[in-house]
């Protein structure tokens, strides 16, 4: 008599469930807050202590993930109003000159300064290129 083989179908998902695999791992909220705080600190060092990022400003972390820093700043203002922000977080934000009231004029000024820097950089390049092209015109 021939022995029958029994095959037990075990899906990879079942195996992972046995070892309590987390399908949607949750990031530590304090680590996310710290990432954004450090990005805000770098922004202020580069753009001046009195400037917070505009609402739609985003930056990229070292690991390639995008941080929407402007939105995060707005959420910190809301969290403080709702008394969700810890005293330590408020103190740390105060220490780097965080503006608790949103100022649209400041947003506009940051964008305006960025346009000025872009124009200064690119206009010089265009003018120097035009000068070079004019000075070395083949018809001369």
N, C-alpha and C positions, 0 to 999 in steps of 0.2 A: 504494500500500500504506500502510496506516495504522500509525503507530508505536505500539508498546505502551508504556504507562507502567509503570514499576516502582515500587512502593511498598515501602519498607523499614519494617517495623514495629519501631520502637524504643520500648520502654517507658521511662517516666521513671526507673524504678529502674535500668535498664541505663545510662542517661546519667549518673546519679549515681555508679554504681559505677566508671565510667571515670575520674571525677575523685577517686577514693578518698574518697567521702563516708563519714563515720562514722555508722553507723546507731544505735549505742548509745554516744553520747559519754560518756566517763568523766570524772567530776569529779576534780579534783586533790585527793587525800586530805589534803594539808596545808591546802588552802583550807577544806575541810569541818571539819577540826580547829580551825582558827582561828575559823571562824564559831561553833562551839560554845563555844570558850574565851571569846570575847568576850561571848557570851550568859551564860555562867557568871559572868563578871566583873560584868556588869550586875545579875544576880540577887543576887550578894553585896553589891553596893553598896546595893541596895534593901532587902535582908533581913538584913543583918549579915554580917560577915566570917566568923563562926563557923558560919553556916548554909549547908549545901549543899541543893540542891533535892531534894524527895522523889522517889522512884523513878518515879512516874507524871507528874511535872511536865513540861509542854511549853510552849513559847512560839513566837511567830511572828516570822520574820525580816522585814526591810523589804520584801522582794520577795514576801511572802505565804506562803513555804514554812514548814512546821512543823518545829520542832526539838524532839525529845524529849530535853530536857536531863537529866532524871533518869536515863534509860537510858544516855545518853552518859557520865554520871559513873560509873555502874556499870561500863561498858566500859573506862573509863580505869583503874579499880582492877584489873580483870582483866588489862588490858594490862601494867600495872606488874608484877603477879605473874608473868606469863609472860615478862617482860623484853623486851616489844615496844615500850614507850614509850621515847622518846629521853631522854637526860639533860636536854636543854633543855626538853622538855615537862614533865618531872617538876619541874624547877626553877621553871618558870612557874606550875604548879599549886600548888606549895609557897608561892610568893610571895603568892598570893591567899588562902591559908589553906584549901586543899582538904583535906578529911578523907579519909584513905586507908582508914580502916575505916568501913564502913557502920554507922550507928547508927539503929535503928528508933525509939528514943525521940526523936531529932531530927526524923525524919519526922513523928511524931505531933505534936510540938510545933509544927511549921510549919503543919500542918493546923488544929490547935487555935487558933493565933493568927489564922489566916485566918477561922475561924468567929467568933471574938470580934470581929474588925474588921467582918465582915459584919453581925453582930447589932447592934453599936454604931451603925453607919450606918443600918440599916433600922429598928431599934427607935425611934431618935430621930425618924425620918420618920413612923412609924406613930403614935407618941405625939403629935407635933406636929399631925398630921392629925386625930387624935381630939380633941385639945384645941380645934382650930379648929372642928371639926364640933359639939362640945359647946357651945362658947362662942357659936356662931351658929345654934343650934337654932331652927327655924322656929316651934316651939310657944311660945317665950318672948315 
